[in-house]
Amino acid sequence: ACPSSARELAVRALGCAARLAALCRALRRREDEGDEAGWARARDEAEEARRELREAVRPLREPGYRQQLRRKVERARKRRLRLQRRKREAEAAEEEEAARAAEREAKIDQWRAKCIQEVEEKNRERELKAAADSVLSEVRKKQADTKRMEDILHALEKLRKLRKEAAGRKGVCPPPSADEAFESQVESLKTLLKNRTELYEAEERALRVMLEGEQEEERKREMEKKQKKEREKLLQQKLEIDSKLFGDPDEFPLAHLLQPFREYYLQAEHSVAALIQIRHEWDQYLVPADHPEGSCIPPGWVLPSLPTNDTWATAVR
């Protein structure tokens, strides 16, 4: 017997019962009307419907049928519940995988944004340095031009002096006004070149200060990155040590039995009085490094050694 066949038998029996009830009403109606022929036909049909009903319910009356049907219904119910549970578990696994995928995507996007930001910063620094180098090169070029003009001016002074001496040996002497005009022009040019030299030197100093500032900022950023990596490394080491000493925090939540012991061993991190008391107890055992009856206090946690046999390993697990 199975639930579907039992359902079919029940439907068939209900149909036969409904037909038999209709025929009984027809019999009473024929009897009231005195229609003997119609009553006989209705009686025969009612007998046939009664036999069909008896045949339909006969399997339902067999011994153990209901118990067997009940067991099969229970198995079907459990199977349906099992399938529903598996479906919920599959949906939960899909949601968890989707959450992990979203988290991975977020981390990838964060890493990509960080890389893009670093590349953009390096490009900006490179462009700024290139611009500063270009401006510095331009300033140095101007300084070189100014120096060349000063050399030319000194050469002109030397050339005029030599020509004046040669003309003097020939008895030709230029008027004093010519010397004054030449000296005035030379002094004016020297003043102009001096002002330009000071201006270019000031520009060069400003550019060097800016470049040094950028280099200092770059060194500072590199130092910060290095310190951040060191802090992350130390934090990871601390987490590993805490996990070995107190267990995995995901496996041992705050309400776990080990939490009171964890609070006891970490009380100095939250209470100055507890820190002083613990240091006082430790200080009672301070000895030199070469003391034959003791050793120095270790700078950090004393990690447990690995199990030396299977029994110990079982207890640790």
Number of C-alpha atoms within 10 A of each C-alpha: 13 14 15 10 11 16 11 12 18 15 13 16 19 15 16 23 17 14 16 22 15 13 21 16 12 17 22 13 14 18 14 10 11 11 12 12 10 16 20 14 14 21 16 13 17 21 14 14 20 17 14 18 20 15 14 20 17 12 14 16 11 9 9 10 15 15 10 14 17 15 14 15 15 12 12 14 12 12 12 12 12 12 12 12 12 12 12 12 12 12 12 12 12 12 12 12 12 12 12 12 12 12 12 12 12 12 12 12 12 12 12 12 12 12 12 12 12 12 12 12 12 13 12 12 15 12 12 15 17 12 12 17 15 12 15 20 13 14 20 16 13 15 20 13 14 18 15 12 15 16 12 12 15 14 12 13 15 12 12 14 12 12 12 16 14 13 13 12 10 9 9 11 12 11 8 9 9 10 13 11 11 14 13 12 12 16 12 12 15 16 12 12 18 15 12 15 19 12 14 20 15 13 16 20 13 13 17 15 12 15 16 12 12 15 14 12 12 14 12 12 12 12 12 12 12 12 12 12 12 12 12 12 12 12 12 12 12 13 14 14 17 16 15 12 14 15 15 13 13 8 9 14 12 13 8 10 10 14 15 12 11 15 13 11 12 13 15 16 10 10 10 11 11 15 15 12 12 14 12 11 11 11 11 8 12 12 14 12 10 9 9 8 7 12 13 12 14 7 6 7 10 10 10 9 6 9 12 8 8 9 10 11 11 9 8 9 6
